[in-house]
Amino acid sequence: MSVNDYISVFFIGVGVMFFIAGILGVLRFPDIYSRLHALTKADNLGLGFIILGLALGIGEISMALKLLFIWVVVIISSATSCYLIARAALRMGIVPWRKL
C-alpha cells in the first residue's frame, strides 16, 4: 500500500466516525429538531470525508469531480429534507424540548 492509500483509508475512517456520531445523536437526543440537526451535520461531514478519501484513492480528476457533484447534491437535498421535516413537525404542534 502506498502513502496515498493510507491517507485515503484515514479519511474514509473519519467519515465513518462522523456517521457513527450522527447515529448516536439520533438515538440520544430528546426531540426531533435536535435529532435532525445531529443527523444532517454528521451526514454532510461524514459523506464529505468519505468522498475525499475515495477521490484520493481513485486519483482521476473526472471521477473526483463526479464524486464532488454527488456530495453537493446530497448537501442540497439533506438541507431541503431537514427543513421540510422540521416545518411539518412544527405544523403538527411538536414543540422543541426545553430543559427545566
C-alpha positions in Angstrom: 0.0 0.0 0.0 1.2 3.5 -0.8 1.0 6.6 1.3 -1.9 7.8 -0.8 -3.8 4.6 0.1 -3.2 5.2 3.8 -4.4 8.8 3.6 -7.5 7.6 1.7 -8.3 5.0 4.4 -7.8 7.6 7.1 -10.3 10.0 5.5 -12.8 7.2 5.0 -12.4 6.2 8.6 -13.0 9.8 9.8 -16.2 9.9 7.6 -17.4 6.6 9.2 -16.8 8.1 12.7 -19.0 11.1 11.7 -21.7 8.7 10.6 -21.5 6.9 13.9 -21.7 10.2 15.8 -24.8 11.0 13.8 -26.4 7.7 14.7 -25.7 8.3 18.4 -27.2 11.7 18.1 -30.4 10.3 16.6 -30.6 7.7 19.4 -29.7 10.0 22.3 -31.2 13.5 21.6 -34.6 14.2 23.1 -36.6 15.8 20.3 -37.0 15.8 16.5 -35.3 19.1 16.0 -32.0 18.2 17.7 -32.0 14.8 16.1 -32.4 16.4 12.7 -29.5 18.8 13.4 -27.2 16.0 14.6 -28.1 13.8 11.6 -27.7 16.4 8.9 -24.4 17.8 10.2 -22.9 14.4 10.7 -24.2 13.2 7.4 -22.7 16.1 5.4 -19.4 16.0 7.1 -19.2 12.2 7.0 -20.0 12.0 3.4 -17.5 14.8 2.6 -14.7 12.9 4.3 -15.6 9.6 2.6 -15.8 11.3 -0.8 -12.4 13.0 -0.1 -10.9 9.6 0.7 -12.4 8.0 -2.4 -11.2 10.8 -4.6 -7.7 10.5 -3.3 -7.9 6.7 -3.7 -9.1 6.9 -7.3 -6.7 9.5 -8.4 -8.7 10.6 -11.5 -9.9 14.1 -11.8 -13.0 13.3 -13.7 -14.2 10.7 -11.1 -13.3 13.1 -8.3 -15.4 15.8 -9.9 -18.3 13.4 -10.2 -18.0 12.5 -6.5 -17.9 16.2 -5.6 -21.1 16.7 -7.6 -22.8 13.9 -5.8 -21.7 15.5 -2.4 -23.2 18.8 -3.4 -26.5 17.2 -4.5 -26.7 15.3 -1.2 -26.0 18.5 0.8 -28.8 20.4 -1.0 -31.2 17.5 -0.6 -30.3 17.0 3.0 -30.9 20.6 3.9 -34.2 20.7 2.0 -35.5 17.5 3.6 -34.4 18.6 7.0 -36.3 21.9 6.6 -39.4 20.1 5.4 -39.4 17.6 8.2 -38.9 20.4 10.8 -41.7 22.5 9.3 -44.0 19.5 9.3 -43.2 18.9 12.9 -43.9 22.5 13.8 -47.2 22.4 12.0 -48.2 19.2 13.9 -47.6 21.1 17.1 -44.4 19.4 18.2 -42.6 21.9 20.4 -38.8 21.9 20.9 -37.6 20.2 24.0 -36.6 22.5 26.8 -34.7 21.5 29.9 -36.4 22.9 33.0 
